[in-house]
Each structure stands twice: as C-alpha cells, then as structure tokens.
Amino acid sequence: MYFPAEHVEYKLQISAEELREFEAKGVVRGIVKDSRTFYSSRDIYRLKGILRLMGTQGLSLEKAQERVDAPATQSILTKAGK
C-alpha cells in the first residue's frame, strides 16, 4: 500500500523538507506518479522506527538505521551480550 507524501508528513509529524532529506539520504524511496510522491507502508513503518530511536535514545541516523534494519535475532543476541 502506498501513501502520498502529505500523509507521511502528517503521520510522522515531519516537514516536507525533512522527508525530502530522508529520501536524498536513501532512508525512504518515493515513487512519483502524476506529479505526486508516494511512499510504501514499509517505508513509513521503517522511518517511524528510525525517528523514534533518534528521539528517545539519541541515536544518529546511521545507528538508528542499523538498529531498525538488523534482523530480530541479531537484536536479541546484542541485548543478551553474546
């Protein structure tokens, strides 16, 4: 499912400029159709997790991306100290 940029901005409480910056950095990939940009529900979910980690844990964009993209088992092993 795809959503217009305005929906993503509203849902994640970010500006159009911030969304464009995330796209330029490769965090999300927009699809342009009829002069409008759309984002997948996966992109929205992923960006939400990244923003949460950046806000609550003070992680950099790169570190937050690593955490979000890490397989669940890797995250569990990291937490367990293995």
Secondary structure, 3 states (H helix, E strand, C coil): CEEEHHHHHHHHCCCHHHHHHHHHCCCCCCEEECCEEEEEHHHHHHHHHHHHHHHHCCCCHHHHHHHHHCCHHHHHHHHHCC
